[in-house]
């Protein structure tokens, strides 16, 4: 739900961290900087993600000669409050 139109992810990588929660890197591309800003705000609004930071962005040319913005983000996993977690059975009928 956090991924805006004209934005796609290329990689999600775990990062080494001394912190108690895992850090990760997101590499993706977007057609414009407005979509990137929205993506970052939506990630930060998630109860599972915190400390979203833009590491870099650059213009790249895709194989179809389309110019897009490639971005590198870093963020941390955040344990959400228990009241936000809803568990449901994986299989109907308790099988």
N, C-alpha and C positions, 0 to 999 in steps of 0.2 A: 504493500500500500504506500510505502514511502517513495517509491520510484516514479518520478514524473514522466510525462510523455517525452519522447525524443531523448531519453536517457537510458543507457544500458551499462551493465557491469561487465567487466572483463576478468577481474580476479578479486578474490577475497583471501587474504593471507593472515595467518596468525603471526604475532610479533613476540619476541622475547620481552618479558616484563618482570620487574621486581615487585610490582603492585599485587594486591590480593585478587584483583579481577583481571581477566585476560584482555590484552590489547590486540587490535587487528587493523589491517590496512585494506582499503577498498580502492581499486583502480577501475575507472570507468570512462565513459565518453558521453558527451551531451551536445546537443545542437546549439545551446546558448547558455550564457552564464546565469540567466534567470532560473532555469531549470536546476542548475547546480546549487544555487542558493536555496531554492525550495527543498531540494533533496536533503541538504545539510540540516535545515530547520526541522524537517519531518523526522530525520534520524534522531536529532536531539530531543524531540518531543516523545520519542518512544520510551517506555519504562525499562527497556532492556539495554539501551545505549546511552552513553554519556561522553562528554569531552570530545566531541567531534571537531576535528581540526583539519583545515585545508593545508596540505603540505606543499602542493604545487599544481599548476595548471598550465597547459600549453596548447597551442593550435597545432593540429596534425591533419594531414591529408589522407583520406581513406582511398581505397583502391578505385572507387568510382569518381575520384577527383573532388569529393565533397570535403569541405573543411569543417572540422568539429573540434571541440575542446576536450582534451584528455585531462583527467583529474586524478590526483592521488590524495586520499583522505586517511586520517588515522582516527581511531576512536577506541573506547573501552566498553566492555560488557558491564552492565550494571544489573545486580539482582533486584528484580522488581518487588514492591511490597506484596505480601501474601494475599491481600484482599483483591489484587488485580489478576491473580492467577486463577483460571478456571480449568479444572480437569474434567475430562469426559472420557468414557470408555472408548477404546479403539475399535471394538467390535460390538455390534448390537447383540443383545442376548447374553452378554458376559462370557462368550466363548474365548 
